[in-house]
Amino acid sequence: MITSKQGFQPYISASKTLPETTLKAVLLGILLAIVLAGSTAYLGLKMGQTISASIPAAVISMTVLRMFRQSNILENNIVQTIASAGYVVASGIIFTIPALIVMGYWQEFGYWQITTIAIVGGGLGVLFSVPLRRALIIDEQLKFPEGVAAAEVLKAGDQVSSKDKTGVGTLAAGALCASIFKFCQTGLHVLGESIQGWFSIGGAVFGLSSGFTFSMMGAGYIVGMQVAINLLVGAALAWFIGVPLYTACF
């Protein structure tokens, strides 16, 4: 076994050779990157908060690759890495390009402009990560909680039996329920997407608006109580202080 400076031992022995960057892993990673980047863009633009794609990608990867005769944890790692890269690029785009529209520097969303920015930004991210890898991962005692969590998911999936599909089954059931609920909201219009209430006192307008979607509920569960409270406090400051002051003054 090889031991790094921090004393961590690798999960796989250095004497054991396993295929890693295989065709099926790369193709599956690209497919998941497209799907998860789209979902990240939708969720980020809707609620201003994105969720890491590494763990869902790892769970889906483990289930799909088990359909092949030979698969291993290194292939799963490649898949979740590619998928998480797509999520990161999408996050960078949705938090910067709309700001140019709001500030008036851009007047429209140009497809090729956005594509070029994504390619250049993604390439620069990879190039900068090469010299920073040793400083941030090997030399510094950084925790990287998201990376540790993804690694534990991969190791747990590698140790369970191939018949255990609990993780992907839960994801599939959640996606199905969320899809049906969303179809009832936007397709059939039998359910509302939000609860809103407004009233005025003097010249100031007060209001409260709360979205009701499974995506926001899932995002709140994943980000945890601390981040959820921060978002709640920010919304309260905006609706009960910022908006009333703006309407009263202007």
C-alpha positions in Angstrom: 0.0 0.0 0.0 1.1 3.6 -0.7 0.8 6.2 2.1 0.6 9.9 1.4 2.1 12.7 3.6 -1.2 13.0 5.5 -1.0 9.3 6.4 -4.1 8.3 4.3 -3.9 4.9 2.7 -5.3 4.4 -0.8 -8.3 2.2 -1.3 -6.7 0.1 -4.0 -3.2 -1.5 -3.7 -0.6 -0.1 -6.1 0.2 -3.6 -7.3 -3.3 -4.1 -8.6 -4.0 -2.8 -12.1 -7.6 -2.0 -13.1 -9.0 -0.3 -16.2 -9.9 3.3 -15.6 -10.6 5.6 -18.5 -12.6 3.1 -20.6 -15.0 3.9 -23.4 -18.1 3.0 -21.4 -17.0 5.2 -18.5 -16.3 8.2 -20.7 -19.6 7.9 -22.6 -21.6 7.5 -19.4 -19.8 10.4 -17.8 -20.6 12.6 -20.8 -24.3 11.6 -20.7 -24.6 12.3 -17.0 -22.7 15.6 -17.4 -25.3 16.7 -19.9 -28.3 15.7 -17.7 -26.9 17.0 -14.5 -25.7 20.2 -16.0 -29.2 20.9 -17.3 -30.8 20.1 -14.0 -28.1 22.3 -12.3 -28.9 25.2 -14.6 -32.6 24.9 -14.0 -32.3 24.7 -10.2 -29.7 27.4 -10.0 -31.7 29.9 -12.0 -34.9 29.0 -10.1 -33.7 29.3 -6.6 -30.1 30.7 -6.7 -28.6 27.6 -5.2 -26.9 24.6 -6.8 -26.4 21.1 -5.5 -23.3 19.0 -6.1 -23.6 16.3 -8.8 -20.8 14.1 -7.6 -22.8 11.8 -5.3 -25.9 11.4 -7.6 -23.5 10.7 -10.5 -21.6 8.1 -8.4 -24.8 6.3 -7.4 -26.1 6.2 -11.0 -22.7 5.2 -12.3 -22.4 2.2 -9.9 -25.8 0.9 -11.0 -25.3 1.3 -14.7 -21.8 -0.1 -14.9 -22.9 -3.2 -13.0 -24.9 -4.1 -16.1 -21.6 -4.8 -17.8 -19.6 -7.9 -17.2 -16.5 -6.1 -15.9 -16.5 -2.8 -14.0 -14.6 -1.3 -11.1 -14.4 1.6 -8.7 -11.9 3.5 -10.9 -14.4 3.6 -13.7 -17.1 4.8 -11.3 -14.7 7.6 -10.2 -14.1 8.7 -13.8 -17.8 8.9 -14.4 -18.6 11.0 -11.4 -15.6 13.2 -12.1 -16.8 13.9 -15.7 -20.4 14.5 -14.4 -19.3 16.9 -11.7 -17.2 18.8 -14.2 -20.3 19.4 -16.3 -22.2 20.6 -13.2 -19.4 23.0 -12.3 -19.3 24.6 -15.8 -23.1 25.0 -15.7 -22.9 26.7 -12.3 -20.2 29.1 -13.6 -22.4 30.1 -16.5 -25.7 30.6 -14.8 -24.2 32.8 -12.1 -22.3 35.1 -14.4 -24.0 35.4 -17.8 -27.4 36.5 -16.5 -25.6 39.2 -14.5 -24.4 40.7 -17.7 -27.9 40.9 -19.0 -29.1 42.5 -15.7 -26.3 45.1 -15.7 -27.1 46.0 -19.4 -23.8 44.9 -20.9 -25.5 42.2 -22.9 -28.9 42.5 -24.6 -29.5 38.8 -25.4 -28.2 35.3 -24.7 -26.0 34.4 -27.6 -25.6 30.7 -28.0 -22.1 30.7 -29.5 -20.9 33.4 -27.1 -22.0 31.4 -24.1 -20.6 28.1 -25.6 -17.2 29.8 -26.2 -17.1 31.2 -22.7 -17.9 27.8 -21.2 -15.2 26.1 -23.2 -12.6 28.7 -22.4 -13.6 28.8 -18.7 -13.6 25.1 -18.4 -10.2 24.8 -20.1 -8.7 27.5 -17.8 -10.1 25.7 -14.8 -8.4 22.4 -15.8 -5.1 24.2 -16.5 -5.1 26.1 -13.2 -6.0 22.9 -11.3 -2.8 21.2 -12.4 -0.3 23.4 -10.6 -2.7 23.9 -7.6 -3.4 20.2 -7.1 -0.2 19.5 -5.0 -0.6 22.7 -3.0 -4.3 22.1 -2.2 -4.5 18.4 -1.9 -1.1 17.1 -0.9 0.6 19.9 1.0 -2.3 21.5 2.8 -4.5 19.8 5.4 -7.8 20.7 3.7 -10.8 18.6 4.5 -12.6 18.5 1.2 -15.9 17.2 2.7 -17.7 16.9 -0.6 -14.8 14.9 -2.1 -14.6 12.7 1.0 -18.4 12.0 0.8 -18.1 11.1 -2.8 -15.2 8.7 -2.1 -17.1 7.0 0.7 -20.1 6.5 -1.6 -17.9 4.9 -4.2 -16.2 2.6 -1.7 -19.5 1.6 -0.2 -20.9 0.8 -3.6 -17.8 -1.2 -4.5 -18.3 -3.3 -1.3 -22.0 -4.1 -1.6 -23.5 -6.9 -3.7 -24.4 -6.2 -7.3 -28.0 -7.0 -6.5 -28.2 -4.0 -4.1 -29.8 -1.1 -6.1 -31.3 0.8 -3.1 -29.5 4.0 -4.0 -30.5 4.3 -7.6 -34.0 3.0 -6.7 -34.4 5.9 -4.3 -33.2 8.4 -6.9 -35.5 6.9 -9.6 -38.5 7.0 -7.2 -37.8 10.6 -6.2 -37.4 11.7 -9.8 -40.7 10.0 -10.8 -42.6 11.6 -7.9 -41.1 15.0 -8.7 -41.9 14.7 -12.4 -45.6 13.8 -11.7 -45.9 16.6 -9.3 -44.3 19.1 -11.7 -46.6 17.9 -14.5 -49.6 18.5 -12.3 -48.3 22.1 -11.6 -47.2 23.2 -15.1 -49.0 20.8 -17.4 -52.5 20.2 -15.8 -52.4 23.4 -13.7 -54.2 21.6 -10.8 -51.6 22.4 -8.3 -49.9 25.7 -7.5 -46.1 26.3 -7.7 -46.0 28.9 -5.0 -47.9 30.6 -2.1 -48.0 34.3 -2.2 -49.5 37.1 -0.1 -49.2 40.9 -0.3 -50.4 43.8 1.7 -49.6 47.5 2.0 -49.1 49.8 5.0 -49.0 53.4 4.1 -46.7 53.6 1.0 -44.8 50.4 1.8 -45.6 47.1 0.3 -45.1 43.9 2.3 -45.3 40.4 0.9 -44.3 36.8 1.2 -43.8 34.3 -1.5 -42.8 30.7 -1.0 -42.2 28.2 -3.8 -43.5 24.6 -3.5 -41.5 22.1 -5.6 -39.8 18.9 -4.9 -36.5 20.3 -6.3 -36.4 23.0 -3.6 -37.4 20.6 -0.9 -34.6 18.2 -2.0 -32.1 21.1 -2.3 -33.0 22.3 1.3 -32.4 18.8 2.6 -29.0 18.4 0.9 -27.6 21.8 1.8 -28.4 21.3 5.5 -30.0 23.4 8.2 -27.4 26.1 8.4 -27.5 27.1 4.7 -31.3 26.8 4.7 -31.5 29.2 7.6 -29.2 31.6 5.8 -31.5 31.5 2.8 -34.5 32.0 5.0 -33.0 35.0 6.7 -32.0 36.5 3.4 -35.5 36.1 2.0 -37.0 37.7 5.2 -34.6 40.7 4.9 -35.5 41.1 1.3 -39.3 40.9 1.6 -39.8 42.5 5.0 -37.1 45.2 4.9 -35.7 45.7 1.4 -39.0 45.6 -0.7 -41.0 47.8 1.8 -38.2 50.4 1.9 -37.9 50.5 -1.9 -41.7 50.8 -2.4 -41.9 53.5 0.3 -39.1 55.6 -1.2 -39.7 55.1 -4.9 
